[in-house]
Amino acid sequence: MHQAVEEDAFPGAVLLISAEEKVLSHRAYGHASIIPSRQLMTTNTLFDLASLTKPLATSMAIMALVANGELEIDQKIGGILGLGQDNPKAGITLRQLLSHSSGMPAYQPYFERLRAYPPGERKKILRGWLLDEPLAAVPGEAALYSDLGFMLLEWIMEKASGQGLDEFASSNIYRPLGLVFTGFRPLNSRSLPEPGVIAATEECPWRKKVLCGEVHDDNAYAVGGVCGHAGLFGAAEELYGLLKMILKAYRGETETGLFRHELMSVFLARQGSPRGTTWALGFDTPSEEGSSAGRYFSRESVGHLGFTGVSFWMDLEGGIIVILLTNRIHPSRTNEKIKAFRPLIHDAIMEALI
């Protein structure tokens, strides 16, 4: 970890390692920011969790609604969103959205157009564009990682619950577990953080400032900081609390609320189709070659990466959890050294444990 900081893989990081519910290491390295001022990283530093929002907010919210009987995993979205039968998206299922097999494109720079509209109208406009967006594949026939699919999932959970994703996740997932710092930071209600409390991200070329405490993802920022694919903030210790509950539920060691063995087993299982997919429902699993989890995490593992330099991997079989939170895009997203670093650190950890 020290070598990675010295070689500029990232300015700073927090690494948490646990095995069988025992935290073996929880340490901070380097700096939470280097510009406009240098601030040391601490184990309590909050991070922009980027796409960890997908499994740990949006997917968990859908899971809670399935647990309450308000949604079904194989339910078609046409009825939920009021789409006509002639709409090619009407037959897409929640399972397909959660497992990135809906055929929705990976990404669109919607923020470039959204910035021309008043902030309060942007999410409604975005959702109209999502419905008009041509599919990139026939639903169910290809695995294509998609931000856009999780934007639709946010809309679906809003329809089913009557609450925004930030409110629903907070009241139904995080607060019941005692997670007080995990959550979204809506741009219209946030307070500026003290330096070092939140890890800085990019010196944004179009926002003309170093981002800290504001979501980095351009599309999520454009709609106010809360979106189905990005916007969640959190620190390693609280993420561990959430992941530990997921692991306990998967193992049948707790049956509390949405943390139930039967439900967790469905969401954490690698899907049988499309052929060759690595996706479970909202969570990824290790690919056979070149996985960021390295060589030793078992096939019975789940995890996810985030663009800002964050990740978690959890071996459901071995009871091992590794949370690696970095600010690798500070001050620029062009730094991609973390791609080579992730499998190295995971291999080093696993070689020390097994």
Backbone torsions as a table, in degrees:
resi	resn	phi	psi	omega
1	MET	NA	-43.1	177.2
2	HIS	-62.5	-39.9	179.3
3	GLN	-63.1	-39.3	180.0
4	ALA	-62.8	-40.4	177.0
5	VAL	-65.3	-44.6	-179.1
6	GLU	-62.9	-33.1	-178.4
7	GLU	-94.0	11.8	173.4
8	ASP	63.7	32.4	170.6
9	ALA	-67.5	-30.1	175.5
10	PHE	-166.8	153.1	177.5
11	PRO	-66.3	-35.2	-177.4
12	GLY	-161.5	170.4	-177.1
13	ALA	-163.8	161.1	168.7
14	VAL	-125.8	130.3	-179.8
15	LEU	-121.7	126.6	175.8
16	LEU	-123.1	129.3	-179.5
17	ILE	-125.3	131.2	175.4
18	SER	-137.5	153.3	174.5
19	ALA	-139.9	128.0	179.3
20	GLU	49.6	49.7	174.7
21	GLU	67.6	16.4	175.5
22	LYS	-115.9	121.5	178.4
23	VAL	-74.6	117.7	-177.7
24	LEU	-91.8	-29.5	179.2
25	SER	-156.9	137.9	175.8
26	HIS	-148.7	97.7	-171.0
27	ARG	-135.3	152.9	176.5
28	ALA	-109.4	149.2	-177.5
29	TYR	-137.4	141.3	171.4
30	GLY	70.0	-144.7	-170.4
31	HIS	-121.9	142.8	174.3
32	ALA	-75.3	-26.5	174.1
33	SER	-152.4	151.4	174.8
34	ILE	-120.8	-20.5	170.9
35	ILE	-137.5	147.8	-1.5
36	PRO	-73.5	-9.5	176.2
37	SER	-142.7	156.4	180.0
38	ARG	-87.9	125.3	178.9
39	GLN	-130.1	129.3	-178.8
40	LEU	-67.2	144.5	172.8
41	MET	-74.3	143.4	172.8
42	THR	-127.5	165.9	179.6
43	THR	-68.0	-15.6	179.1
44	ASN	-95.5	0.1	-178.5
45	THR	-59.1	134.7	175.0
46	LEU	-86.7	147.1	-179.6
47	PHE	-125.1	148.4	166.1
48	ASP	-72.1	111.8	-172.0
49	LEU	-85.5	-2.0	172.0
50	ALA	48.6	-124.6	-173.5
51	SER	-75.9	-2.5	168.7
52	LEU	-64.4	-14.8	172.3
53	THR	-55.9	-37.0	-175.8
54	LYS	-60.3	-56.2	178.7
55	PRO	-76.9	-35.7	-167.5
56	LEU	-95.3	-5.1	174.6
57	ALA	-126.6	-67.0	-173.3
58	THR	-64.4	-49.1	-178.8
59	SER	-65.5	-38.5	178.2
60	MET	-66.3	-35.2	177.2
61	ALA	-66.0	-43.8	176.7
62	ILE	-62.0	-41.0	178.2
63	MET	-58.9	-42.6	179.3
64	ALA	-63.4	-38.1	179.7
65	LEU	-72.2	-32.7	173.7
66	VAL	-67.2	-42.3	179.7
67	ALA	-60.9	-34.3	-179.3
68	ASN	-85.1	-1.9	179.8
69	GLY	79.0	13.5	-179.3
70	GLU	-88.8	-18.2	175.1
71	LEU	-139.2	159.8	174.0
72	GLU	-126.0	142.3	-173.1
73	ILE	-60.0	-37.4	-178.0
74	ASP	-97.7	17.2	176.8
75	GLN	-70.1	139.4	177.2
76	LYS	-81.6	143.2	-173.4
77	ILE	-80.0	-15.0	-178.4
78	GLY	-57.5	-43.9	-179.9
79	GLY	-69.0	-33.1	-178.7
80	ILE	-71.2	-42.0	-175.2
81	LEU	-96.8	2.3	178.2
82	GLY	69.6	37.4	-179.3
83	LEU	-87.9	144.1	175.0
84	GLY	-71.3	156.4	-178.2
85	GLN	-62.7	-21.0	-179.3
86	ASP	-82.0	-8.5	177.7
87	ASN	-75.5	124.7	-176.6
88	PRO	-63.4	-14.0	178.9
89	LYS	-91.8	-8.2	-174.7
90	ALA	-61.2	-32.4	-176.8
91	GLY	-89.3	-1.9	176.6
92	ILE	-64.7	138.2	179.9
93	THR	-102.5	162.0	175.1
94	LEU	-59.4	-39.0	178.5
95	ARG	-58.1	-43.3	-179.6
96	GLN	-66.4	-38.9	176.3
97	LEU	-65.2	-44.8	-178.1
98	LEU	-66.0	-31.2	-176.2
99	SER	-102.7	16.4	176.2
100	HIS	55.3	40.3	176.4
101	SER	-126.3	25.3	-177.6
102	SER	-80.2	-15.8	-174.0
103	GLY	88.2	-4.4	176.8
104	MET	-66.8	141.3	179.0
105	PRO	-59.4	160.9	-177.9
106	ALA	-67.6	-44.5	-168.1
107	TYR	-161.3	149.0	168.0
108	GLN	-143.5	139.0	179.0
109	PRO	-79.2	63.3	-177.6
110	TYR	-59.1	-30.1	-175.7
111	PHE	-57.5	-29.3	-178.0
112	GLU	-62.8	-37.6	178.6
113	ARG	-87.8	-34.7	-176.6
114	LEU	-62.5	-29.7	-176.7
115	ARG	-61.8	-16.8	179.3
116	ALA	-80.8	-9.7	-175.3
117	TYR	-107.0	155.0	176.0
118	PRO	-59.2	141.3	-176.5
119	PRO	-52.2	-39.1	-176.9
120	GLY	-69.7	-14.2	-178.4
121	GLU	-102.6	-7.3	-167.9
122	ARG	-68.4	-40.6	-176.8
123	LYS	-66.8	-39.3	177.1
124	LYS	-62.8	-42.0	178.7
125	ILE	-64.8	-43.9	178.4
126	LEU	-57.0	-42.1	-177.0
127	ARG	-68.5	-32.0	172.4
128	GLY	-63.9	-40.8	177.9
129	TRP	-66.1	-36.5	178.4
130	LEU	-61.8	-39.8	179.6
131	LEU	-69.5	-29.3	180.0
132	ASP	-86.0	-13.2	-174.4
133	GLU	-65.0	123.9	177.2
134	PRO	-62.2	140.0	177.3
135	LEU	-69.7	146.0	178.6
136	ALA	-91.6	-14.0	179.1
137	ALA	-158.1	161.3	175.4
138	VAL	-68.5	129.1	-179.3
139	PRO	-51.8	130.8	178.1
140	GLY	89.3	-7.1	-173.8
141	GLU	-102.7	-11.7	-179.0
142	ALA	-150.2	147.0	174.2
143	ALA	-93.2	116.0	-179.3
144	LEU	-136.4	108.2	-179.0
145	TYR	-56.8	126.6	-168.7
146	SER	-138.4	116.2	167.6
147	ASP	-62.1	-39.3	-174.0
148	LEU	-64.0	-35.7	177.3
149	GLY	-62.1	-36.0	-179.9
150	PHE	-80.3	-21.4	169.0
151	MET	-65.0	-39.3	176.4
152	LEU	-66.2	-39.1	179.8
153	LEU	-62.7	-37.5	176.4
154	GLU	-60.4	-44.0	179.9
155	TRP	-62.4	-42.3	-178.8
156	ILE	-64.1	-44.2	-179.6
157	MET	-67.8	-31.7	174.1
158	GLU	-63.0	-45.5	179.0
159	LYS	-59.7	-41.8	-175.4
160	ALA	-76.0	-31.9	-172.9
161	SER	-104.2	-22.9	-174.6
162	GLY	75.4	11.5	179.7
163	GLN	-126.2	156.7	171.4
164	GLY	-71.6	157.2	-178.3
165	LEU	-59.0	-40.7	-178.9
166	ASP	-62.9	-44.5	-179.9
167	GLU	-67.8	-43.7	-176.5
168	PHE	-65.8	-46.2	-178.7
169	ALA	-63.9	-39.4	-179.7
170	SER	-64.3	-48.9	-173.2
171	SER	-79.7	-24.1	-175.2
172	ASN	-106.7	-16.8	-175.9
173	ILE	-124.1	-59.9	-169.3
174	TYR	-75.9	-52.2	-176.3
175	ARG	-63.5	-40.9	176.7
176	PRO	-58.8	-25.3	177.5
177	LEU	-91.4	1.0	-179.5
178	GLY	79.1	21.2	-179.9
179	LEU	-90.1	101.5	-171.5
180	VAL	-93.0	-19.9	-177.5
181	PHE	-104.9	-9.0	-179.4
182	THR	-83.0	127.5	178.1
183	GLY	162.5	-176.6	179.2
184	PHE	-88.1	162.5	177.8
185	ARG	-126.6	79.8	179.9
186	PRO	-55.6	135.1	-174.3
187	LEU	-65.0	-26.5	-177.0
188	ASN	-86.3	-1.2	-177.7
189	SER	-135.8	1.3	-175.4
190	ARG	-79.5	157.9	169.2
191	SER	-111.4	148.2	-178.7
192	LEU	-66.0	135.4	-179.3
193	PRO	-77.4	158.4	170.4
194	GLU	-72.2	147.8	179.2
195	PRO	-55.2	133.8	178.1
196	GLY	89.3	-17.6	178.8
197	VAL	-70.2	-37.5	176.8
198	ILE	-121.4	134.5	179.8
199	ALA	-66.0	134.2	177.9
200	ALA	-71.6	151.5	174.6
201	THR	-114.9	-128.4	-167.8
202	GLU	-82.2	150.0	163.9
203	GLU	-80.5	95.6	-166.6
204	CYS	-73.5	127.4	-177.3
205	PRO	-67.2	-28.6	-178.2
206	TRP	-101.5	-20.1	175.0
207	ARG	-91.1	-10.2	172.0
208	LYS	60.4	39.2	177.1
209	LYS	-163.5	164.2	171.6
210	VAL	-79.6	125.6	-176.4
211	LEU	-83.4	133.3	177.2
212	CYS	-153.2	109.8	-178.8
213	GLY	89.0	-6.3	172.5
214	GLU	-109.0	137.6	-177.2
215	VAL	-55.7	135.8	-179.4
216	HIS	-76.3	-40.3	-175.6
217	ASP	-54.4	126.4	-173.4
218	ASP	-62.0	-46.1	-178.0
219	ASN	-67.7	-40.1	178.2
220	ALA	-64.7	-39.1	178.0
221	TYR	-62.6	-42.1	-176.0
222	ALA	-63.1	-28.5	-179.7
223	VAL	-101.4	15.5	170.5
224	GLY	105.4	4.2	174.9
225	GLY	99.6	-8.4	179.0
226	VAL	-120.5	118.2	179.6
227	CYS	-152.4	162.6	-174.7
228	GLY	-73.0	-19.0	-176.5
229	HIS	-104.5	-16.1	-176.5
230	ALA	-163.6	160.4	177.3
231	GLY	129.6	-14.0	-178.0
232	LEU	-77.3	140.6	173.7
233	PHE	-120.7	150.7	177.7
234	GLY	-176.5	170.1	178.5
235	ALA	-116.6	162.9	-171.5
236	ALA	-60.1	-43.9	-175.0
237	GLU	-62.4	-42.0	179.6
238	GLU	-73.0	-35.3	174.9
239	LEU	-60.5	-39.7	177.8
240	TYR	-61.4	-41.2	178.0
241	GLY	-58.7	-40.3	178.7
242	LEU	-69.7	-47.5	-178.4
243	LEU	-64.8	-35.8	177.9
244	LYS	-62.4	-39.2	177.9
245	MET	-67.7	-38.2	176.5
246	ILE	-61.8	-44.4	179.4
247	LEU	-63.9	-44.0	179.6
248	LYS	-62.5	-40.6	178.9
249	ALA	-65.8	-42.7	178.7
250	TYR	-59.1	-36.6	-178.4
251	ARG	-85.7	0.2	178.6
252	GLY	76.6	22.3	-177.8
253	GLU	-93.9	-3.7	175.4
254	THR	-151.9	149.7	178.1
255	GLU	-137.7	62.4	-175.2
256	THR	-112.9	122.4	175.5
257	GLY	54.2	-125.1	179.0
258	LEU	-80.7	-9.4	-179.3
259	PHE	-86.0	76.0	-177.7
260	ARG	-122.7	143.3	-174.3
261	HIS	-57.4	-48.3	-174.7
262	GLU	-61.3	-44.9	-178.8
263	LEU	-68.3	-44.4	-178.3
264	MET	-65.9	-35.8	178.8
265	SER	-62.5	-34.9	178.6
266	VAL	-70.1	-45.6	-175.5
267	PHE	-72.7	-29.3	-175.3
268	LEU	-96.0	3.1	-179.8
269	ALA	-86.2	131.2	174.6
270	ARG	-60.1	135.1	-176.0
271	GLN	-74.1	147.6	-178.9
272	GLY	-79.5	-17.2	178.6
273	SER	-148.1	155.8	-1.2
274	PRO	-63.8	163.4	-177.4
275	ARG	-58.9	131.5	176.4
276	GLY	84.3	0.8	-178.7
277	THR	-67.1	147.9	173.4
278	THR	-103.6	0.3	-170.0
279	TRP	-85.5	136.6	162.5
280	ALA	-91.6	-152.8	180.0
281	LEU	-97.9	94.6	-177.8
282	GLY	89.5	-23.7	-179.4
283	PHE	-107.3	151.4	173.7
284	ASP	-97.0	165.1	173.2
285	THR	-128.6	160.7	-176.2
286	PRO	-65.2	134.7	172.2
287	SER	-77.3	158.8	-174.9
288	GLU	-67.0	-31.6	179.6
289	GLU	-132.4	140.0	173.5
290	GLY	72.9	22.8	-179.7
291	SER	-71.7	143.7	174.9
292	SER	-65.4	-17.8	177.6
293	ALA	-76.5	-7.1	-178.4
294	GLY	82.7	-158.2	-170.4
295	ARG	-96.3	-12.7	-165.4
296	TYR	-110.2	-16.9	176.2
297	PHE	-63.8	135.0	-176.3
298	SER	-70.2	167.5	176.0
299	ARG	-61.1	-26.7	177.8
300	GLU	-86.3	59.3	179.1
301	SER	-132.3	153.5	174.9
302	VAL	-134.6	156.3	179.0
303	GLY	-173.1	-170.2	178.0
304	HIS	-169.9	154.5	175.8
305	LEU	-113.5	156.6	173.6
306	GLY	-128.6	143.0	-173.4
307	PHE	-57.9	-32.1	-177.0
308	THR	-71.4	-8.9	179.4
309	GLY	111.2	24.0	-177.3
310	VAL	-112.0	155.9	177.3
311	SER	-165.8	161.5	166.1
312	PHE	-143.4	147.2	169.7
313	TRP	-134.1	137.3	-176.0
314	MET	-133.7	116.9	178.2
315	ASP	-86.9	105.7	-175.8
316	LEU	-67.7	-28.7	-179.7
317	GLU	-77.8	-45.6	-176.1
318	GLY	-91.3	-8.3	179.2
319	GLY	70.3	27.7	-177.5
320	ILE	-105.7	133.2	177.4
321	ILE	-124.7	129.2	175.2
322	VAL	-125.4	119.9	177.6
323	ILE	-113.3	119.6	178.9
324	LEU	-120.3	110.4	180.0
325	LEU	-112.9	120.6	179.0
326	THR	-131.7	166.2	174.4
327	ASN	-112.7	51.8	-171.6
328	ARG	-61.8	-21.7	179.7
329	ILE	-90.6	7.6	176.0
330	HIS	-95.6	119.4	3.7
331	PRO	-95.3	2.8	-175.0
332	SER	-140.4	139.5	178.5
333	ARG	-71.6	-8.4	-178.4
334	THR	-72.8	-13.2	179.1
335	ASN	-77.3	110.3	-177.3
336	GLU	-117.5	21.0	-178.6
337	LYS	-63.6	-20.8	-178.1
338	ILE	-65.2	-24.0	-179.6
339	LYS	-59.8	-41.4	178.2
340	ALA	-78.8	-28.2	-175.3
341	PHE	-74.5	-38.8	-173.1
342	ARG	-55.5	-53.1	-180.0
343	PRO	-63.1	-31.3	179.2
344	LEU	-64.4	-46.9	-178.2
345	ILE	-69.1	-37.7	178.3
346	HIS	-66.1	-39.4	177.2
347	ASP	-64.9	-42.3	179.7
348	ALA	-61.7	-41.7	179.0
349	ILE	-63.7	-49.3	-175.9
350	MET	-66.9	-35.3	178.1
351	GLU	-65.7	-30.1	177.5
352	ALA	-77.4	-21.4	-174.2
353	LEU	-98.6	-29.9	-171.6
354	ILE	-110.7	NA	NA
